[in-house]
Amino acid sequence: MSFLSPSLRLENLSTKPIMSLDHLPEEKRYNKNNIVAKWCAPINGKMYRIELEHGTTSGRRMIWVNGKEVLRRDWMFKLVGEDTFYIDQARCIIRVDPAPGFRYEYLLYIDGKSLDQYTDEQSKQYRLWVTTINGIQYRIMLELDTLNLYINDELCQDTAEFVEGGTNTTVLHNDVEFILQTRSSGNKHSGIRHTLLANHVEIPEAKIQEIMQEPCSILST
């Protein structure tokens, strides 16, 4: 004789692992308190926040990009290794290595380069400005090869005009007038100088190396 409720019959029990998060909506699965490592990286003119969950007791490993789940592995008995994912066609790898004292080291690679190598390369390909106007934060990125201008990850439709000594490129965004001034430095070693104005006020250029060290400074969490 069985004293189980009819709803607890074996055939009615779920066959899915009880630790699966499939039943939760994505916004419920994301918990920044579970994040063990995070990075910030510009890829194709857009800024991305990359975060890793590494559950050493649950065996769960999850990767988030700008708050969106891009990879999840449950019940992983091997707590070290590599996971591969893609951001805008860039191949990314997060490697988990053992560290002394029963700890772990988390390393990010982008297109086959370590984060330090990638950061150095990006600093040569882009210029970055960060400012806040009327309570709104703006990230402005200039891709030097194409002269594409991105504001908060959106490719801008700009208007360039020739002026004495170079060009002025004007973009109107949220009633803010951005003007990118491109001038010759007069020094062949320094090359072209780029200055950004917002409503006729110069914005100091940000250092990509410093920004990538502190992802929370320019991307909401």
C-alpha positions in Angstrom: 0.0 0.0 0.0 1.3 3.5 -0.9 0.6 6.5 1.2 1.8 8.9 -1.5 -0.5 11.6 -2.8 -1.6 10.8 -6.4 0.3 13.9 -7.5 3.5 12.4 -6.2 3.4 9.3 -8.3 6.7 8.4 -10.0 5.2 9.1 -13.4 4.2 12.6 -12.4 7.6 13.6 -11.1 9.8 15.9 -13.2 12.8 14.3 -14.9 14.6 17.6 -15.1 17.4 18.3 -12.6 16.1 20.2 -9.6 18.9 22.7 -9.9 17.9 23.7 -13.4 17.0 27.4 -13.9 14.9 26.9 -17.0 11.7 27.6 -15.2 12.9 31.0 -14.2 12.7 34.1 -16.6 16.1 35.5 -17.5 15.8 38.6 -15.3 15.2 36.2 -12.3 18.2 34.0 -13.2 20.6 37.0 -13.2 21.9 37.7 -9.7 24.9 40.0 -9.6 25.6 38.7 -6.1 26.7 35.4 -7.8 29.1 37.1 -10.1 32.7 36.1 -9.4 34.4 38.0 -12.3 33.5 40.8 -14.7 35.2 42.6 -17.5 34.4 45.5 -19.8 35.5 45.5 -23.5 34.8 47.5 -26.6 34.0 45.3 -29.6 33.2 46.7 -33.0 32.5 50.2 -31.6 30.2 49.0 -28.8 31.0 48.5 -25.1 30.1 45.2 -23.5 30.0 44.1 -19.9 31.0 40.4 -19.5 30.2 38.6 -16.3 30.8 35.1 -15.0 29.0 33.0 -12.4 31.1 30.0 -11.1 29.2 27.9 -8.7 31.8 25.7 -7.0 29.2 23.8 -5.0 26.4 23.7 -7.5 28.6 23.0 -10.5 26.9 25.7 -12.5 28.7 28.1 -14.8 26.9 31.0 -16.5 28.2 33.8 -18.7 26.3 37.1 -19.1 26.8 39.8 -21.6 25.2 43.2 -20.8 22.8 41.3 -18.5 21.8 38.7 -21.0 22.6 35.0 -20.6 24.8 33.7 -23.4 26.0 30.4 -21.9 25.0 28.1 -19.1 26.3 24.8 -17.9 24.8 22.9 -15.0 26.1 20.0 -13.0 29.8 20.5 -14.0 31.9 18.2 -11.9 35.1 19.7 -13.4 35.4 23.2 -12.0 38.2 24.4 -14.2 38.5 24.7 -18.0 37.4 26.9 -20.9 34.1 28.2 -22.2 33.7 29.8 -25.6 31.1 32.3 -26.8 30.7 35.0 -29.3 30.0 38.7 -29.1 29.3 40.4 -32.5 31.4 37.8 -34.3 34.3 38.2 -31.9 35.4 34.8 -30.4 35.6 35.1 -26.6 37.0 32.5 -24.2 36.8 32.6 -20.4 39.3 30.3 -18.8 39.0 29.1 -15.2 42.4 28.0 -13.7 43.1 26.8 -10.1 44.8 29.2 -7.8 46.5 28.6 -4.4 44.3 28.3 -1.4 41.4 26.5 -3.1 40.7 29.5 -5.1 40.3 30.2 -8.9 41.7 32.6 -11.4 39.4 33.8 -14.2 41.0 34.9 -17.5 39.3 36.5 -20.6 40.5 36.1 -24.1 39.1 38.0 -27.1 39.9 36.9 -30.7 42.8 34.8 -29.4 44.4 37.7 -27.4 44.7 38.1 -23.7 42.9 41.0 -22.1 46.1 43.0 -21.8 47.0 42.5 -25.5 43.4 43.2 -26.6 43.3 46.4 -24.5 46.5 47.7 -26.0 45.2 47.0 -29.5 41.9 48.7 -28.8 43.6 51.8 -27.5 45.2 52.2 -30.9 42.0 51.6 -32.8 39.5 53.7 -30.9 39.1 57.0 -29.0 36.7 57.2 -26.1 34.9 60.0 -24.2 32.5 59.6 -21.3 30.3 62.4 -20.0 27.0 63.0 -18.1 24.7 65.7 -19.4 21.3 66.5 -17.7 21.6 63.2 -15.7 22.2 61.1 -18.8 25.5 59.3 -19.3 27.0 59.3 -22.8 29.8 57.0 -24.1 31.2 58.3 -27.3 33.6 56.0 -29.3 35.4 56.9 -32.5 36.8 54.1 -34.7 39.9 55.5 -36.2 40.1 53.3 -39.3 36.5 54.1 -40.5 35.9 57.4 -38.5 32.6 55.8 -37.4 31.2 57.5 -34.4 29.1 55.6 -31.8 27.1 57.2 -29.0 26.0 54.7 -26.3 26.6 51.8 -28.7 24.5 53.4 -31.5 26.2 54.2 -34.9 25.6 57.9 -35.5 24.5 59.6 -38.7 26.9 62.5 -38.8 27.6 65.5 -40.9 31.2 66.5 -41.6 32.4 69.8 -42.9 35.8 71.0 -43.9 37.2 73.8 -41.8 40.6 75.4 -41.6 43.1 72.8 -40.5 40.7 69.8 -40.6 37.1 68.8 -40.3 34.2 69.3 -37.9 31.7 66.4 -37.5 28.4 67.3 -35.9 25.9 64.9 -34.3 22.7 65.8 -32.6 21.7 63.2 -29.9 18.9 63.8 -27.3 19.1 67.5 -28.0 22.8 67.5 -27.2 25.1 68.8 -30.0 28.3 66.8 -30.2 31.1 68.2 -32.4 34.1 66.1 -33.2 37.0 68.3 -34.3 39.7 66.6 -36.3 42.9 68.5 -36.7 46.5 67.9 -37.7 48.8 68.1 -34.7 51.6 69.5 -36.9 53.8 66.7 -35.7 54.3 63.6 -37.8 54.8 61.5 -34.7 51.6 62.6 -33.0 49.4 62.4 -36.2 45.8 63.5 -36.1 44.3 65.1 -33.0 40.7 64.5 -32.1 38.7 66.8 -29.8 35.1 66.3 -28.7 32.7 69.1 -27.7 29.3 68.7 -26.2 27.1 71.8 -26.4 30.4 73.7 -27.2 32.1 72.4 -24.0 35.2 70.2 -24.5 35.0 66.7 -23.0 38.3 65.1 -21.7 39.2 61.9 -23.4 38.9 58.7 -21.4 41.6 56.1 -21.2 40.4 52.8 -22.6 42.8 50.9 -20.5 41.4 52.4 -17.3 37.8 52.0 -18.4 38.2 48.3 -19.1 39.5 47.9 -15.6 36.4 49.3 -14.1 33.3 48.1 -15.9 30.8 49.6 -13.5 32.0 53.1 -14.3 30.4 53.3 -17.7 27.9 50.4 -17.9 24.9 50.0 -15.7 24.9 46.9 -13.5 
